[in-house]
Amino acid sequence: MKSLRVVFMGTPEFAVASLGSLLMNGYNVVAVVTAPDKPAGRGRRISKPAVKVFSESSYIPVLQPDNLKDPWFIEQLKKLKPDVFIVVAFRMLPEIVWKIPPKGTVNLHASLLPQYRGAAPINHAIINGESITGVTTFLIDDKIDTGNILLRQEVTIFPFENAGDLHDKLMKHGARLVIRTLEGIAEDRLKPQPQTNFMIPGEFLHAAPRIFPEDCAINWVNEPKKIHNFIRGLAPYPCARSVFRNDNKDISVKIFESQPEVARHSNKPGQIISDGKNFIKVSCSGGFVNILNLQLEGKSRMNCEEFLRGFRIADYSLVVS
């Protein structure tokens, strides 16, 4: 089983756990493919992907192609004589790549496929108020996240968890599922199943497209729980946003933590209620959202009490969006 020649493909921290698990379990990782180094941060210094940093510390050869169809890159992959590719949080692979290994190209996805296909399954699951999600391994085909499923593992989403918490939890569960999947492939006991086998009749399939800054604005017309889940689902990154507004200026604010409150009121959406010392809550449809942790543009992240010590909130309302 451990003689399988594995090529691992991934880029961010989420992928490092699976790569580390492969090494800890004695698998023969013959090379790693990751994204090219790129400028990052305010100083725009060249930064290595997390997977590259880990691979170099583990003395694994690293390939960083700009173009996944580059003939030189394809030739290098073939020279490695891989049995299987393991893909975790990487780019969409062209057919000329994913068809190389005889035992297939396995992708780890952070949802229970066929639900939440796309680039941001963790965020969207929380935004939609799910209580169950999971991780799935499947064989890559010519579409995005549609290949035959190998294994799935359910994971509970607790009400207090945000996207960052769930990311870390699924990262660990995913690393374990990758090992179980490779064991099954090596022993030839996994039967890939079409994703239609996991669909419930009449079930709506949620998509999980990439989230852009313009998607992060809070709509204060929504109900408290929906807004709260939106904030959870975008925390700590890219983070839900709103705008403090008065007669003179607009100030952008990120909101990291909240608490929903169902109540009757006659306030306009976006109206702020605060004692100026201990609490901030914002009117919305059917109640309020209590703001617990936030960050003004250009400032540090603060809890509500710290924020109110330096901001005259009575002068502002929030833009409804």
C-alpha positions, 0 to 999 in steps of 0.5 A: 500500500505504501509503495504507491507513488503519490503526487500531491497538488495543493497551495494553502494551509488547508492542504498542508494538513493532508500532505503532512498526514500522507507523510506521517502515514508513510506514503511515498510522496514523490513530488508536490505541485503548487502555485508559483511564488507571488508578491504579498502583503503591504511590502509586496515581498515575494511569498511562498505558498504554505504547501511549498514551505512545508514541502521544502522543510520535508525535502520533497521536490516541488513543481510550480508551473505557471501553465498547467498545460506546459509540455515541460510540466506534463513531461515532468509529471510523467517522468515521476511515474505516479500511481495517483494524484491527490489534489487539495485546494488547488486549481482546476486541472486540465484533462491532459494532467488528471488522466496521467495516473493509472489509479486516478486523480483524487480531489478532497472537497470541503462539503458533502458533495453534490452540495456546495460545489465551488470555491467557497463551500465552507463560507456558503454552508454557514451563510445558509445556516447549515448544521451539517457539512462534511468532506468528500473525496472524489475522482476528478473529471472534466467539470468542477466538483462533479466527479464520482465520489469515493468517500464522504464524512459528515461533520457538525457545524455548531452554532458558535462556529464561524468560517475560520473555526469550520475551516480548521475542523474540516482541514483535520477531518479532510486529512484523515479522509485522504488517508482512508481514501488512499487505503481503499484505492491501494486495496482496490475496495472503493467503488466510485459512485456518481453524485446522483446517488447522494441526491435526495429527490426534490433536494435543492443543490446549493452552489458555493461560488467564489466570494468577492468583496462586493458580496460581503456587504450586510443587508440590514433588511434581512432577519437577525439570524440570517444576518448573524449567519452571514457574519459567521460565514465570512469571519474572519476572512473576507469578513462581512462589511457595512458602512457607518454614515452621517451627514459628513462622511462614510466609514467602512467597518468590518464585523467579525462577531454578532448575536441575533435578537428577535424582537418587535420594533418600529425602527428603520433597518440599519438604525443603531441603538447603543448606550455609548459604553457597553453595547451596539445593536442594529435594527433589522427586520424582526429584531436586532443584531448585536455587534460584538467585535468589529474593525474600522477601516485602517484601525485595529480589531476591537470588541464592542466596549473598546470600540465605543471608548473611541467612537461617537456612535450616536452620530451615525447610522449603518447603510442598509445595502 
